[in-house]
Amino acid sequence: MIKPPEQKAVTEPVIDILVGISDGLVVPFALATAVSRITINTMTVIGWTLAAIVVGSVSMALGSYFAAKEDDHDLTHEQHLMENLELEPEVVSAISEETKQGQQQWEELAAQYGLSPSFDAAKARNSAFNIGLAYAFGGLIPLIPFFFTASVQQGFKLSVISTAICLLVFGFLKGRYTSQNAINTAFIHILRGATAAVAAYVVAGLFT
């Protein structure tokens, strides 16, 4: 019997939202950092970053949906392959028994965490929608300061502060609800965001 790791009960949509927001904070922040270096117009920063948010959210949503569909396709393919192999009866019997036990254990584990043991198109669509929307929400966090400041420099400073705080918070929550070390996950998210922003800033500087 599979014994899942002890963790706080949480629904799949909550995990989707945490993943979407934490990922959505990184790329838009990095792009806003780059554009902030090459322009003094806040609307330019807003326009380019909004475009990145739209592209990123659509990409994340489609990627989530097709990844779920592909996983189900791989499992079905493996099942058909086993059926077509010419194996000894005792081998087939042993494999069938192990497969049956494994399937039962997976169904129990899936039921405990509210997951679907097989591909569920409706659930995959909902998950994709949640991730895409959450990514867009996360991407707006580093962008919002530019709407309310008179200069790019002021907006950028506030963007750094708000993004860093949110990366810590959502990184911590993501780690907590996915059975990882929450503090380590929070600092990893900060490191990801900082690394992406520094890289974008340096590259932008090469063309100014």
N, C-alpha and C positions, 0 to 999 in steps of 0.2 A: 504494500500500500504506500502510495506517495504521500509524504508528509510535507505540505507546503510550509514555507517559512512563515513564522508568526509576524503579522503586520496589521496595521490599522485597517479595518474594513473600509473599503473605498470602491466606488463604482467606476466602471470603465470610462464613462464620459468625463469624470473628474481628472483621471490620468491623461486623457486626450487633451483636455484644456490646459493642464499644467505643462505638458510637452509642447503644445502649440505656443503658449505664451513665452516660455523660457527660450524656445528657438527663435520666436519672432522678435525678441529683444536684440538679438546679436547682429544680424545682417543689416537691418535698417539703421541701427546705431552706427555701425561701421560706415555705411554709405553717407549718413548725415555728417559724420566726422570728416570724411574725404571731401564732400562738397563744401563744407564749412571752411575748408582751407583755401579753396579756389574761388570763392565768391563772397561778396559782401551783401548780397541780396537774400533776405530770409525766404522770399517766395521761391527762389531757385532751389534752396535746400528742401523746402516743403514739397515742391513738385517732383523732384528726383526721388526723394524718399518715399513719397506716396506711391510712385510707380513701382519701386522695389517691393513695397508692402503688398501691392496687388499681385505682382508676379509671384512673390514668395508664398502667399497664402493659397493661390491657385495650385502652385506646384506641390505644396505640402498636402493639400486635400487630395489631389489626383494620385500622388505617390502613396498615400495611406490606403486609398481604395484599391488600387491595382496591386499593392503589396499583399493585401488580404486575399484578393482573388487569386493571385499567383501562388500563395501558400496552399490554398485549397486545391489548385490545379496540380501542384507537385505531389500532394498526398494521394490524389486520385490516380495519377500516373504511376506512382509506386505500387498502388494496390493492383492495377491492371498488369503491371510487369510481373508481380509475384504470381498472378493467376496464370500467366503464359509460360512460366518457367517449367521445364520438365524435371521435377524433383521426385525423390522417393516418397512413397505415401507417409512414412513415419516422419520425414522431414517436414512435409506439408502440414501434418497434424501438429507437430511441435510449434511451427511458425504460427499456425492459426491460433493455437492456444495462447501463445505469448502475445499475439496481436490483439486477441480478444481481451486479455487481462489489461494490456496497456490502454486499450480504448476505454475500458471501464474506469481505470484510474484517471485518465484524462477527462472523462465526462464528469467525474466526481470533483476534480480540481476546478474544472471550468464552471461547474454549478456553484461552487463555493465562492468564486470571485465574480460571478455574474457574466462569464464569458460564454461564447457560443462554441461548442465542440466541432462545428463544421461551418462552412462559409454561409454567412447570412447577409444577403445583399442589402437588406434594409438597414441592418446594424452597421455594415461597412459604409453605407452612404452617410448615416448619422455620425459615425466616427470621423469620416473625412470632413464633413461639414463642421464639426466641433473643432477639429484641429486647424482647419483653414481659418475659421472665424477667430479662434484664439490667437493664431499667428498674427492676424491683422490687428487685434487688440494689443498684443505685445509690441508690435511694430510702431503703433501710435505713441507709445509711452515716451521714447526718446525724441519724438517729433513735436509733441504738444508744446514744449517751451518756446519753439520758434514762432508759434502763433501769437504769443503774448509778450515778446520782447522787441525792443527797437533795433537791435543789432544782432548779427550772426554770432558775434563773440559772446554776448550775454545769453543767447539761446543755447549755445553750445555748452557753456558752463553749467546751466541748469539741466541740460540734457544728460551730461555726464553724471551729475548727482542723482537724478531720478532713475536713470538706467542702472547705475550701480546698486542702488537700494533695491530695485525690483529684481535684478539678477540674483541678489542674495536671498531675497524673500522667496521667489518662485523656485530658485535652485534648491533651497532648503526644503520646501514643500514637495518638490518633485522627488528628491532623495528620500524623504520620509515615507511617501506613499508608494514608492517602488522598491522598498526593502534595501535601500542603499544607505550609506552613511550620509545623513542629511547635511552635516557641517562640511564634509569633504565635497559633496555635490554642489553646495552653495559656492564654495571658493573655486571649484572647477568652472562654474558658470561665469564667475567674475573674471577668471583667467581667460576663458574663451572670448568674452566680450572685449576685454582689454587688448588681447592679442589681435583680434580682428580689426579693432579700431586703430591700433598703432600701425598695422600693416596698410590699411586703407589710407591713413594719414601720410605715410611715407611715400606710397605710390602716387598719391595726388600731388605731393610736393615735387615729384620728378617732372611734372608737366606745367608747373607754374613758374 
